[in-house]
């Protein structure tokens, strides 16, 4: 290729200017090493800023073990857990305080900046990195490389360039929200060099339901508050209370996001997933039946509104699954406590909040260096783990970025006095 080549092998390259990449850069630069952050978009942290529009949920202030239980990963070596344990909610709050950003804990134990905003934190963070000598190169898209030489090829506004580094941290994100930079285009750049990468799949995503045209037209965009979702598959059970959103294509919302891994597995294995919703979780089945039996001359919709305080969206859901006239009183009562819905698929990956899949943790050592590529580390959503919303995603991105940065320091300290060929072929962590 025609390109400008820079001999910058004494510098560490971080690919991706999101939370994981910036955290890796922070750890490395604080040790006195030179760091270049290469970000494909015109500015860093775009997904971080969008996620913070409704209030930046930094982490979750539950116990450390509860926090760790929220993550799903094929991780026999506890690599993910060992990254998160020393950088849990308390540590993240302390880190934010060092940036001059105070945090608060909400009633749900979610942790937010006191002003709820993402931009002030990101701005302070980038200023501190620059003050420590980090060079941030925006509009530098990683397109190819020679990992055995730690040589990167990047597209820039001035044309293609080649950069060499002493170590590389990959933190380009998963495969969702393509317009913000996470497009998953990196997968072939790793698999072509023997890295075990699990296929990217939507996580924390919406699911599709074949609504009737009438229901779709009338209720798409309507929230469904405080229901209990139940689902069982392969001897695994999910039951949780929360909120949903009726969409034109099915269901979205934090409640169904939390079940997305199990639902996705069922759809992959059987073609559909059948959930049930308890529309009246504060009343027992007997109480619901008693109230329905006092119908008198009222219509069912009026009865549901007056006796059970249900809205038209609940009535619409009942019409989707019950025969005309809502069936018998017993059928109506049973359905209110266990309304069946069949999910036929996930929404496209680019609509998902996050992705599952990525570089398998078994392909990395305990310091997040890729076993097949000495000197190359991986962090954030590029790794194969998933978690629900609620601060868990950002926590793991920050924690793995920190862990990868520490891994770089360890790697460089071990290889400093060894010839290049020995350090890359006979390293102790392979």
The 8 nearest C-alpha neighbors of each residue, nearest first, counted from 0:
[[1, 2, 159, 160, 152, 3, 161, 158],
 [2, 0, 159, 3, 160, 158, 4, 161],
 [3, 1, 160, 159, 0, 4, 161, 158],
 [2, 4, 160, 161, 5, 159, 1, 158],
 [5, 3, 161, 160, 162, 2, 6, 163],
 [4, 6, 162, 7, 161, 3, 163, 160],
 [7, 5, 8, 163, 162, 4, 164, 9],
 [8, 6, 163, 9, 10, 164, 5, 162],
 [7, 9, 164, 165, 163, 10, 6, 11],
 [8, 10, 165, 7, 164, 11, 33, 6],
 [11, 9, 33, 164, 8, 34, 7, 165],
 [10, 12, 34, 166, 164, 165, 167, 35],
 [13, 11, 167, 35, 164, 34, 36, 168],
 [14, 12, 168, 36, 167, 35, 169, 20],
 [13, 15, 37, 169, 170, 36, 171, 168],
 [16, 14, 171, 38, 170, 20, 17, 37],
 [17, 15, 43, 38, 20, 21, 44, 36],
 [16, 18, 44, 20, 19, 15, 21, 43],
 [17, 19, 21, 20, 397, 22, 396, 44],
 [20, 18, 400, 396, 397, 379, 22, 21],
 [21, 19, 23, 170, 16, 15, 17, 22],
 [20, 22, 24, 18, 23, 19, 16, 17],
 [21, 23, 25, 400, 19, 24, 20, 401],
 [24, 22, 404, 400, 401, 20, 26, 25],
 [23, 25, 21, 27, 22, 26, 28, 20],
 [26, 24, 22, 28, 23, 27, 29, 21],
 [25, 27, 23, 404, 29, 24, 28, 401],
 [28, 26, 24, 30, 25, 29, 404, 32],
 [27, 29, 32, 31, 30, 25, 26, 24],
 [30, 28, 31, 26, 27, 25, 131, 32],
 [31, 29, 28, 27, 32, 26, 408, 25],
 [30, 32, 28, 29, 33, 27, 131, 132],
 [33, 31, 28, 30, 27, 34, 10, 29],
 [32, 34, 10, 28, 11, 133, 132, 31],
 [35, 33, 11, 133, 10, 12, 28, 134],
 [36, 34, 134, 12, 135, 133, 13, 11],
 [35, 37, 13, 135, 136, 14, 12, 134],
 [38, 36, 136, 14, 139, 15, 137, 13],
 [37, 39, 137, 15, 16, 139, 40, 138],
 [38, 40, 140, 138, 139, 137, 37, 180],
 [39, 41, 138, 42, 38, 137, 180, 43],
 [42, 40, 138, 137, 39, 43, 38, 139],
 [43, 41, 40, 137, 44, 45, 38, 138],
 [44, 42, 16, 45, 17, 38, 40, 41],
 [43, 45, 17, 47, 46, 16, 48, 18],
 [44, 46, 48, 47, 179, 43, 49, 42],
 [45, 47, 49, 48, 44, 179, 50, 17],
 [46, 48, 44, 50, 45, 49, 51, 17],
 [49, 47, 51, 45, 46, 50, 117, 44],
 [50, 48, 46, 51, 52, 47, 45, 53],
 [51, 49, 47, 48, 52, 46, 55, 53],
 [50, 52, 55, 54, 48, 117, 49, 53],
 [53, 51, 49, 54, 50, 48, 55, 116],
 [52, 54, 51, 55, 50, 115, 116, 49],
 [53, 55, 115, 51, 52, 116, 56, 111],
 [56, 54, 51, 115, 117, 111, 116, 57],
 [55, 57, 111, 390, 110, 58, 54, 109],
 [58, 56, 390, 110, 111, 55, 393, 394],
 [390, 57, 59, 110, 394, 88, 56, 391],
 [58, 60, 109, 390, 110, 108, 61, 88],
 [61, 59, 108, 88, 109, 110, 62, 58],
 [62, 60, 59, 66, 65, 63, 108, 88],
 [63, 61, 65, 64, 66, 60, 67, 88],
 [62, 64, 66, 65, 67, 61, 87, 84],
 [63, 65, 67, 66, 62, 68, 61, 84],
 [66, 64, 68, 62, 67, 63, 61, 69],
 [67, 65, 63, 64, 68, 69, 62, 61],
 [66, 68, 64, 69, 65, 70, 63, 80],
 [67, 69, 65, 66, 70, 64, 71, 63],
 [70, 68, 67, 66, 386, 71, 65, 387],
 [71, 69, 386, 68, 385, 67, 72, 384],
 [70, 72, 385, 384, 386, 69, 73, 68],
 [73, 71, 384, 74, 383, 70, 385, 360],
 [72, 74, 75, 360, 71, 361, 359, 384],
 [73, 75, 77, 76, 72, 360, 78, 361],
 [76, 74, 77, 73, 361, 78, 360, 72],
 [75, 77, 78, 74, 365, 361, 360, 79],
 [78, 76, 80, 74, 79, 75, 81, 365],
 [77, 79, 81, 76, 365, 80, 74, 82],
 [80, 78, 82, 81, 77, 83, 74, 399],
 [79, 81, 83, 77, 82, 78, 84, 67],
 [82, 80, 78, 79, 84, 83, 77, 85],
 [81, 83, 79, 80, 398, 399, 402, 84],
 [82, 84, 86, 80, 398, 81, 85, 87],
 [83, 85, 86, 81, 87, 82, 80, 63],
 [86, 84, 83, 87, 82, 81, 90, 398],
 [87, 85, 83, 90, 84, 398, 91, 88],
 [86, 88, 90, 89, 84, 83, 85, 91],
 [87, 89, 91, 90, 60, 58, 59, 92],
 [90, 88, 92, 91, 87, 93, 60, 86],
 [89, 91, 93, 86, 87, 92, 88, 94],
 [92, 90, 94, 88, 93, 89, 87, 95],
 [91, 93, 95, 89, 94, 90, 88, 96],
 [94, 92, 96, 90, 91, 95, 89, 97],
 [93, 95, 91, 97, 92, 96, 90, 98],
 [94, 96, 98, 92, 100, 97, 93, 91],
 [97, 95, 99, 100, 93, 98, 101, 94],
 [98, 96, 94, 99, 95, 93, 100, 92],
 [97, 99, 95, 96, 100, 123, 124, 94],
 [98, 100, 96, 97, 101, 95, 123, 120],
 [101, 99, 96, 95, 98, 112, 120, 102],
 [102, 100, 96, 113, 112, 99, 95, 103],
 [103, 101, 112, 113, 111, 92, 100, 110],
 [102, 104, 113, 111, 110, 112, 105, 101],
 [105, 103, 110, 108, 109, 111, 106, 102],
 [104, 106, 108, 109, 107, 110, 103, 111],
 [105, 107, 108, 104, 109, 110, 103, 60],
 [106, 108, 105, 109, 104, 59, 110, 60],
 [109, 107, 105, 60, 106, 104, 59, 110],
 [108, 110, 59, 105, 107, 104, 60, 58],
 [109, 111, 104, 58, 59, 57, 103, 56],
 [112, 110, 56, 103, 102, 115, 55, 57],
 [113, 111, 102, 115, 114, 101, 103, 100],
 [112, 114, 102, 103, 115, 101, 111, 100],
 [113, 115, 112, 116, 111, 102, 54, 101],
 [116, 114, 54, 112, 113, 55, 111, 117],
 [117, 115, 114, 55, 54, 118, 51, 112],
 [116, 118, 51, 55, 48, 120, 119, 121],
 [117, 119, 121, 120, 116, 122, 48, 51],
 [120, 118, 122, 121, 117, 123, 116, 100],
 [121, 119, 123, 118, 122, 117, 124, 100],
 [120, 122, 124, 118, 123, 119, 125, 117],
 [123, 121, 119, 125, 124, 120, 118, 126],
 [124, 122, 126, 120, 121, 125, 119, 127],
 [123, 125, 121, 127, 122, 126, 120, 128],
 [124, 126, 128, 122, 127, 123, 129, 121],
 [127, 125, 123, 129, 128, 124, 130, 122],
 [128, 126, 130, 124, 125, 129, 123, 131],
 [127, 129, 125, 131, 130, 133, 126, 25],
 [128, 130, 133, 132, 126, 131, 127, 125],
 [129, 131, 127, 128, 132, 126, 133, 125],
 [132, 130, 128, 129, 133, 28, 127, 29],
 [131, 133, 129, 130, 134, 128, 33, 28],
 [134, 132, 129, 34, 128, 131, 35, 135],
 [133, 135, 35, 36, 132, 34, 136, 129],
 [136, 134, 36, 35, 37, 137, 133, 38],
 [135, 137, 37, 36, 38, 139, 134, 138],
 [136, 138, 38, 41, 139, 39, 42, 40],
 [139, 137, 39, 40, 41, 155, 38, 140],
 [140, 138, 39, 155, 137, 38, 154, 37],
 [141, 139, 39, 154, 153, 142, 138, 38],
 [140, 142, 153, 152, 143, 139, 154, 151],
 [143, 141, 153, 152, 140, 154, 144, 151],
 [144, 142, 152, 141, 151, 188, 153, 145],
 [145, 143, 151, 152, 150, 146, 142, 149],
 [144, 146, 150, 147, 148, 149, 151, 143],
 [147, 145, 149, 148, 144, 150, 372, 375],
 [146, 148, 145, 149, 372, 423, 373, 150],
 [147, 149, 146, 150, 145, 163, 164, 144],
 [150, 148, 146, 147, 164, 163, 145, 151],
 [149, 151, 163, 145, 148, 144, 162, 146],
 [152, 150, 144, 162, 161, 163, 143, 153],
 [151, 153, 161, 143, 144, 142, 160, 141],
 [154, 152, 141, 140, 160, 142, 159, 139],
 [153, 155, 159, 140, 139, 158, 160, 141],
 [154, 156, 139, 158, 157, 138, 159, 153],
 [155, 157, 158, 138, 154, 139, 159, 137],
 [158, 156, 155, 159, 154, 160, 3, 139],
 [157, 159, 155, 156, 154, 160, 2, 3],
 [160, 158, 154, 2, 153, 155, 3, 152],
 [159, 161, 3, 2, 153, 152, 4, 154],
 [162, 160, 152, 4, 151, 3, 5, 153],
 [163, 161, 151, 5, 150, 4, 7, 152],
 [162, 164, 150, 8, 7, 149, 6, 151],
 [165, 163, 8, 10, 11, 166, 7, 149],
 [164, 166, 8, 9, 11, 10, 149, 167],
 [167, 165, 374, 11, 164, 375, 12, 407],
 [166, 168, 12, 375, 13, 11, 376, 374],
 [167, 169, 376, 13, 377, 375, 14, 12],
 [168, 170, 377, 14, 376, 171, 13, 378],
 [171, 169, 15, 20, 378, 14, 172, 379],
 [170, 172, 15, 169, 14, 181, 381, 173],
 [173, 171, 380, 181, 381, 170, 379, 174],
 [174, 172, 380, 381, 181, 183, 354, 175],
 [173, 175, 183, 182, 181, 354, 199, 349],
 [176, 174, 349, 177, 348, 181, 351, 353],
 [177, 175, 349, 178, 179, 181, 350, 174],
 [178, 176, 182, 181, 180, 179, 175, 349],
 [177, 179, 176, 180, 181, 182, 175, 349],
 [180, 178, 177, 176, 45, 46, 181, 40],
 [179, 181, 177, 178, 182, 40, 39, 176],
 [182, 180, 177, 174, 172, 173, 175, 176],
 [181, 183, 174, 177, 184, 180, 175, 173],
 [184, 182, 174, 185, 173, 181, 186, 172],
 [185, 183, 182, 186, 187, 174, 188, 181],
 [184, 186, 188, 183, 187, 189, 171, 182],
 [185, 187, 188, 189, 184, 183, 190, 196],
 [188, 186, 190, 189, 191, 185, 184, 192],
 [189, 187, 185, 186, 191, 190, 143, 192],
 [190, 188, 187, 192, 194, 191, 186, 193],
 [189, 191, 194, 187, 193, 192, 188, 186],
 [192, 190, 189, 187, 188, 193, 194, 186],
 [193, 191, 190, 189, 194, 188, 371, 372],
 [192, 194, 190, 191, 195, 371, 189, 372],
 [195, 193, 190, 189, 192, 196, 371, 362],
 [194, 196, 362, 359, 358, 190, 193, 197],
 [197, 195, 358, 357, 359, 194, 198, 190],
 [198, 196, 356, 357, 358, 199, 359, 195],
 [197, 199, 356, 357, 196, 200, 355, 186],
 [198, 200, 356, 355, 357, 354, 197, 174],
 [201, 199, 355, 354, 356, 348, 198, 202],
 [202, 200, 348, 354, 351, 204, 355, 353],
 [201, 203, 354, 204, 353, 355, 259, 351],
 [204, 202, 256, 352, 259, 351, 353, 387],
 [203, 205, 351, 202, 256, 201, 352, 346],
 [204, 206, 251, 346, 250, 345, 207, 351],
 [207, 205, 345, 250, 346, 249, 344, 342],
 [206, 208, 249, 344, 248, 343, 342, 345],
 [209, 207, 249, 342, 210, 343, 248, 341],
 [208, 210, 211, 207, 249, 248, 343, 342],
 [211, 209, 208, 215, 214, 212, 249, 248],
 [210, 212, 214, 213, 215, 209, 319, 216],
 [211, 213, 215, 214, 216, 210, 217, 209],
 [214, 212, 216, 211, 215, 217, 210, 218],
 [215, 213, 217, 211, 216, 212, 218, 210],
 [216, 214, 212, 219, 213, 218, 247, 217],
 [215, 217, 213, 214, 218, 212, 219, 247],
 [218, 216, 214, 215, 213, 219, 312, 212],
 [217, 219, 221, 215, 214, 216, 220, 312],
 [220, 218, 246, 247, 245, 215, 221, 217],
 [219, 221, 246, 245, 218, 244, 222, 247],
 [220, 222, 245, 218, 219, 244, 223, 312],
 [223, 221, 244, 243, 224, 245, 220, 242],
 [222, 224, 243, 244, 242, 221, 225, 245],
 [225, 223, 242, 226, 222, 243, 241, 244],
 [224, 226, 241, 242, 240, 227, 223, 280],
 [227, 225, 278, 240, 277, 241, 224, 242],
 [226, 228, 240, 277, 239, 276, 241, 280],
 [227, 229, 276, 238, 239, 275, 240, 226],
 [230, 228, 238, 275, 237, 274, 276, 227],
 [229, 231, 274, 237, 236, 238, 275, 228],
 [230, 232, 236, 235, 237, 234, 233, 229],
 [231, 233, 235, 234, 265, 236, 230, 261],
 [232, 234, 235, 231, 265, 236, 261, 264],
 [233, 235, 232, 236, 231, 237, 230, 261],
 [236, 234, 232, 233, 231, 237, 261, 230],
 [237, 235, 231, 230, 234, 232, 238, 229],
 [236, 238, 230, 229, 231, 239, 258, 235],
 [239, 237, 229, 228, 230, 236, 227, 240],
 [238, 240, 227, 228, 241, 237, 229, 254],
 [241, 239, 227, 226, 225, 228, 254, 238],
 [240, 242, 225, 254, 226, 227, 239, 224],
 [241, 243, 224, 225, 254, 223, 226, 252],
 [244, 242, 252, 223, 251, 222, 254, 224],
 [243, 245, 222, 251, 252, 250, 223, 221],
 [244, 246, 250, 219, 221, 220, 222, 249],
 [247, 245, 219, 249, 248, 220, 250, 244],
 [246, 248, 219, 215, 249, 245, 220, 216],
 [247, 249, 207, 246, 208, 250, 209, 210],
 [250, 248, 207, 208, 246, 206, 247, 245],
 [251, 249, 245, 206, 246, 205, 244, 207],
 [250, 252, 205, 244, 243, 255, 206, 245],
 [253, 251, 243, 244, 254, 255, 256, 242],
 [252, 254, 256, 255, 257, 242, 243, 388],
 [255, 253, 241, 257, 256, 252, 242, 243],
 [254, 256, 258, 257, 253, 252, 259, 251],
 [257, 255, 203, 253, 259, 258, 254, 204],
 [256, 258, 387, 255, 254, 259, 253, 203],
 [259, 257, 255, 256, 261, 260, 262, 237],
 [258, 260, 256, 262, 261, 257, 263, 203],
 [261, 259, 263, 262, 258, 264, 202, 257],
 [262, 260, 264, 263, 259, 258, 265, 232],
 [263, 261, 259, 265, 264, 260, 272, 258],
 [262, 264, 260, 266, 261, 265, 259, 267],
 [263, 265, 267, 261, 262, 266, 268, 260],
 [266, 264, 268, 262, 267, 263, 272, 269],
 [265, 267, 270, 271, 263, 269, 268, 272],
 [266, 268, 264, 265, 270, 269, 263, 271],
 [267, 269, 265, 266, 270, 264, 271, 263],
 [268, 270, 266, 271, 265, 267, 272, 264],
 [269, 271, 266, 267, 268, 343, 265, 272],
 [272, 270, 266, 343, 342, 269, 265, 341],
 [271, 273, 342, 266, 265, 341, 262, 274],
 [274, 272, 341, 340, 342, 339, 271, 275],
 [275, 273, 230, 340, 339, 229, 272, 341],
 [274, 276, 339, 338, 337, 229, 228, 340],
 [277, 275, 228, 338, 337, 227, 278, 226],
 [276, 278, 336, 227, 337, 279, 226, 280],
 [277, 279, 226, 335, 276, 336, 280, 227],
 [278, 280, 277, 281, 282, 336, 335, 226],
 [281, 279, 282, 277, 278, 226, 227, 283],
 [282, 280, 279, 283, 278, 226, 277, 225],
 [283, 281, 280, 279, 286, 287, 284, 285],
 [282, 284, 286, 285, 287, 281, 280, 279],
 [283, 285, 287, 286, 288, 336, 282, 332],
 [286, 284, 288, 283, 287, 289, 282, 332],
 [287, 285, 289, 283, 288, 284, 282, 290],
 [288, 286, 284, 290, 285, 289, 332, 291],
 [287, 289, 291, 285, 332, 286, 290, 292],
 [290, 288, 286, 292, 287, 291, 285, 293],
 [291, 289, 287, 292, 288, 293, 306, 286],
 [290, 292, 288, 293, 289, 294, 287, 328],
 [291, 293, 289, 294, 290, 288, 328, 295],
 [294, 292, 291, 290, 295, 289, 302, 306],
 [293, 295, 292, 297, 291, 296, 302, 290],
 [294, 296, 297, 293, 292, 298, 302, 291],
 [295, 297, 294, 298, 299, 293, 302, 301],
 [298, 296, 295, 294, 302, 301, 299, 300],
 [297, 299, 301, 300, 302, 296, 294, 303],
 [298, 300, 302, 301, 303, 297, 294, 325],
 [299, 301, 303, 302, 298, 304, 314, 311],
 [302, 300, 304, 298, 299, 303, 305, 297],
 [301, 303, 299, 305, 300, 304, 306, 297],
 [304, 302, 307, 300, 301, 309, 306, 305],
 [303, 305, 308, 309, 301, 302, 307, 306],
 [306, 304, 302, 308, 303, 307, 301, 309],
 [305, 307, 303, 302, 304, 308, 290, 291],
 [306, 308, 303, 309, 304, 305, 302, 290],
 [309, 307, 304, 305, 306, 303, 310, 302],
 [310, 308, 304, 307, 303, 313, 311, 314],
 [309, 311, 312, 313, 304, 314, 308, 303],
 [310, 312, 314, 313, 315, 309, 300, 304],
 [311, 313, 315, 314, 310, 316, 218, 221],
 [314, 312, 316, 315, 311, 310, 309, 317],
 [313, 315, 311, 317, 312, 316, 300, 318],
 [314, 316, 312, 318, 313, 317, 311, 214],
 [317, 315, 319, 313, 318, 314, 312, 320],
 [316, 318, 314, 319, 315, 320, 321, 313],
 [317, 319, 315, 321, 316, 320, 314, 325],
 [320, 318, 316, 317, 321, 315, 211, 210],
 [319, 321, 318, 317, 322, 316, 339, 338],
 [322, 320, 325, 318, 317, 319, 326, 323],
 [321, 323, 325, 326, 324, 320, 318, 319],
 [324, 322, 325, 321, 326, 318, 320, 319],
 [323, 325, 326, 322, 321, 299, 327, 318],
 [326, 324, 321, 323, 322, 331, 327, 318],
 [327, 325, 324, 322, 330, 321, 331, 328],
 [326, 328, 330, 329, 331, 325, 324, 332],
 [327, 329, 331, 330, 332, 326, 291, 292],
 [328, 330, 332, 327, 331, 333, 288, 326],
 [331, 329, 327, 333, 328, 332, 326, 334],
 [330, 332, 328, 334, 329, 333, 335, 325],
 [331, 333, 329, 335, 288, 334, 330, 287],
 [334, 332, 330, 336, 331, 335, 337, 329],
 [335, 333, 338, 337, 331, 336, 332, 330],
 [334, 336, 332, 278, 333, 337, 338, 277],
 [335, 337, 277, 334, 333, 278, 279, 338],
 [338, 336, 334, 277, 275, 276, 335, 333],
 [337, 339, 334, 276, 275, 335, 336, 277],
 [340, 338, 275, 274, 337, 273, 276, 341],
 [339, 341, 274, 273, 275, 342, 338, 208],
 [342, 340, 273, 272, 343, 208, 274, 271],
 [341, 343, 272, 208, 207, 271, 344, 273],
 [344, 342, 271, 207, 208, 341, 272, 270],
 [345, 343, 207, 206, 342, 266, 346, 271],
 [346, 344, 206, 207, 205, 347, 204, 263],
 [345, 347, 205, 206, 207, 204, 348, 344],
 [348, 346, 349, 350, 345, 351, 201, 204],
 [347, 349, 201, 351, 350, 175, 200, 346],
 [348, 350, 175, 176, 347, 351, 177, 174],
 [351, 349, 348, 347, 176, 175, 352, 346],
 [352, 350, 204, 348, 353, 201, 349, 175],
 [351, 353, 203, 204, 175, 350, 202, 354],
 [354, 352, 202, 351, 175, 203, 201, 173],
 [355, 353, 202, 201, 200, 173, 174, 199],
 [354, 356, 200, 385, 199, 202, 384, 383],
 [355, 357, 383, 199, 197, 198, 200, 354],
 [356, 358, 383, 382, 197, 196, 381, 199],
 [359, 357, 196, 382, 383, 381, 195, 197],
 [360, 358, 383, 361, 362, 196, 357, 195],
 [359, 361, 362, 363, 74, 358, 383, 382],
 [360, 362, 359, 363, 74, 364, 73, 75],
 [363, 361, 360, 359, 370, 369, 195, 194],
 [364, 362, 369, 367, 370, 368, 360, 361],
 [363, 365, 367, 366, 368, 370, 369, 428],
 [364, 366, 78, 367, 363, 76, 368, 81],
 [365, 367, 406, 364, 368, 403, 402, 405],
 [368, 366, 363, 364, 376, 365, 403, 377],
 [367, 369, 376, 363, 364, 366, 375, 370],
 [370, 368, 363, 372, 371, 376, 362, 375],
 [369, 371, 363, 429, 372, 362, 368, 364],
 [370, 372, 369, 194, 373, 193, 429, 362],
 [371, 373, 369, 370, 375, 374, 146, 147],
 [374, 372, 375, 423, 370, 371, 369, 368],
 [373, 375, 166, 372, 167, 376, 368, 410],
 [376, 374, 167, 373, 368, 372, 369, 168],
 [377, 375, 368, 168, 367, 369, 403, 169],
 [376, 378, 169, 168, 367, 170, 368, 403],
 [379, 377, 400, 399, 170, 19, 382, 381],
 [378, 380, 396, 19, 381, 399, 170, 382],
 [379, 381, 172, 173, 382, 396, 378, 383],
 [380, 382, 173, 357, 172, 379, 358, 378],
 [383, 381, 358, 357, 380, 384, 379, 359],
 [382, 384, 356, 357, 359, 358, 355, 360],
 [385, 383, 72, 71, 355, 382, 356, 70],
 [384, 386, 355, 71, 70, 72, 383, 354],
 [385, 387, 70, 69, 392, 391, 71, 388],
 [388, 386, 257, 203, 391, 389, 256, 69],
 [387, 389, 390, 391, 392, 386, 253, 203],
 [388, 390, 391, 109, 387, 56, 59, 58],
 [58, 391, 389, 57, 56, 59, 393, 392],
 [390, 392, 394, 393, 389, 58, 388, 386],
 [393, 391, 395, 394, 390, 386, 396, 388],
 [392, 394, 396, 395, 390, 391, 397, 57],
 [393, 395, 391, 397, 392, 58, 396, 398],
 [396, 394, 398, 397, 392, 393, 399, 391],
 [397, 395, 379, 19, 393, 399, 394, 398],
 [396, 398, 19, 400, 394, 395, 399, 18],
 [397, 399, 395, 401, 83, 400, 396, 82],
 [400, 398, 402, 378, 401, 396, 397, 82],
 [401, 399, 19, 23, 378, 397, 22, 403],
 [400, 402, 23, 404, 398, 399, 22, 403],
 [401, 403, 399, 405, 404, 400, 82, 406],
 [402, 404, 406, 400, 405, 401, 367, 376],
 [405, 403, 23, 401, 407, 406, 26, 402],
 [404, 406, 402, 408, 403, 407, 401, 409],
 [407, 405, 403, 366, 409, 404, 408, 410],
 [406, 408, 410, 404, 405, 409, 411, 403],
 [409, 407, 405, 411, 406, 410, 412, 404],
 [408, 410, 406, 412, 407, 411, 413, 405],
 [411, 409, 407, 413, 408, 412, 406, 414],
 [412, 410, 414, 408, 413, 409, 415, 407],
 [411, 413, 409, 415, 410, 414, 408, 416],
 [414, 412, 410, 411, 415, 409, 416, 417],
 [413, 415, 411, 417, 422, 416, 412, 410],
 [416, 414, 412, 411, 417, 413, 418, 410],
 [415, 417, 414, 418, 413, 412, 422, 419],
 [418, 416, 414, 415, 422, 419, 421, 413],
 [419, 417, 421, 420, 422, 416, 414, 415],
 [418, 420, 422, 421, 423, 417, 414, 424],
 [421, 419, 423, 422, 418, 424, 425, 417],
 [422, 420, 424, 418, 425, 419, 423, 417],
 [421, 423, 419, 426, 420, 414, 424, 425],
 [424, 422, 420, 421, 373, 426, 425, 419],
 [423, 425, 421, 422, 426, 420, 373, 419],
 [426, 424, 421, 422, 423, 427, 429, 420],
 [425, 427, 422, 428, 429, 423, 424, 421],
 [428, 426, 429, 425, 422, 413, 424, 410],
 [429, 427, 426, 364, 370, 368, 365, 373],
 [428, 370, 427, 426, 364, 373, 371, 425]]
